[in-house]
Amino acid sequence: MTGSGAGERRSFALPAGFAVALDPGTALRSGGRVATGGAPWKVVRFAEAARPHLAALHRAGPRGAADDSPIGRALARRLLDHGLALPLPAPRPGPHDVTVVIPAFGRAAELDATLAAVKGVPAIVVDDGSPDPEPLRRAAEAHGARLVRHARNRGPAAARNTGLRLARTPFVAFVDSDCRPEHGWLDTLMPHFDDPRVAAVAPRVVPSSGGTRLLARYEAARSALDMGRRPALVRPGGRLGFVPTATLLVRVAALDDPPFDERLRLGEDVDFVWRLGDRGWNVRYEPAARVAHTPRLRPADWARRRHQYGTSAADLARRHPGRLAPARPSAWNLAVLALLARGHPAPAAACAGAAAALLARRLSRLPADWSLAAAIVAQGTVADAAAIGHALRREWWPAGLLALATAPRSRTARAATAAMLAPIALEWLRESRGGGPAVDPVRYTVLRLAEDVAYGSGVTAAALRQRSAAPLLPDVRLPGTRTARRWYERAKAALNPPR
């Protein structure tokens, strides 16, 4: 494994023939001279020399293109690094130089199914201090896997670190003992490493069939480990801020030693992914590769697990200051939303217009007209409303429950309720159009709220236990501050023209 600075010293030039396509969330403006989108969302300016190459990529649509000219390859590199484009590596059959590392604690039957699913790939099972080690030993022996044992339970981070140190391949796949990769998973994930900047790739983790009961159908529609149908660059502030390590394929040369923080019993996967990004590596999510996961379908276990996930927030907030803020609204957007909540649409429109005018002035050096500023303000207002609604369901759940209870009597509470429930309604509609399992919208909403409250109560408990309000406090962006000026400078320089 490398030291923490090795990633930055590598050459990240894309190989010849590496195809990319514009991300569906990328919008081109001003004749292809400006783009919006990315992870996190940004405004990007292009040089004249890049415009023909970008136009060709836009015409190619989702099938993408491989532009092997120097400008084309440099453009593809920047687009990928900003989340404005998606890689299109073709699946490649093995064998692949990969070792599977499986942390296990009891559940020998689950381990047996996991080892059967990864048959043909060298596997290391780390028994993390199971009370009865014999069933795990028999399962590992039956599949020819190497077994090592911790004398005491040290947590999944330590188990993964132990297995990684024993691996002798350039790539390692971490697979939890309740996960079963589907056929061809490595054929789909491994080609992503043709991009030398990719340190890790996560497949889509979906719950295995749990029957027709309500909670099983809800899990099939919305599992905590399922990151959705769309591929993405994984980065704080992006559409996908993290991926779980339930199954994760990694480039060993990109990792610190140790890669996982063994002091974390939960949230170690989030910390791991964020630290890779901080060191200049990319992490990708590839839903074309699928992994079946055994869900927790007893209501008490299901709610308890969500609560446990929430308890990781305080530790993560201490390690990554500012990243766990439940919402990052603009002060302008807050003013617009407050006026709308109080039933004053005309002043709200005036406030939004003033914000757009000021932003247009700041963006005046970009080759874009006033419509760009108006679009940014409109999109930002909607996004901030959704973020506040999300926080009211989770980190600020006591206030959210109060808003739900008082909505019939309070205009402000009704606005807060709308911010909380509208995203859930849109989520349900997307799942229904995608052929998801049938869960009626009322029960889906109730379970979604219960899931968020369970998670939020974990955040609250951890914040109280550690006497830290960091994971509960919003990060309000004030106008005219140094932060706003830095945002503008980043917007102008987000993509230096390829040369």
Buried (B, 14 or more C-beta within 10 A) or exposed (E): EBEEEBBEEBEBBBEEEBBBBBBEBBBBBBEBBBBBBBBBBBBBBBBEEBBBBBEEBBEBEEEBBBBEEEBBBBBBBBBBBBBBBBBBBEEEEEEBEBBBBBBBBBBBEBBBBBBEBBEEBBBBBBBBBBEEBEBBBEBBEEBEBBBBBBEEBBBBBBBBBBBBBEBEBBBBBBBBBBBBBBEBBBBBBBBBBBBBBBBBBBBBBBBBEBEEEBBBBBBBBBBBBBBBEBBBBBBBEBBBBBBBBBBBBBBBBBBBEBBBBBEBBBBBBBBBBBBBBEBBBBBBBBBBBBBBBBBBBEEEEBBBBBBBBBBBBBBBBEBBEEBBBBBBBBBBBBBBBBBBBEEEEEBBEEBBEBBBEBBBEBBEEBBBEBEBBBBBBBEBBEBBBBBBBBBBBBBBBEEBBBBBEBBEEBEBBBBBBBBBBBBBBEBBEEBBEEEBBEBEEEEBBBBBBBBBBBBBBBBBBBBEEBEBEBBBBBEBBEBEEEEBEEBBEEBBEBBEBBE
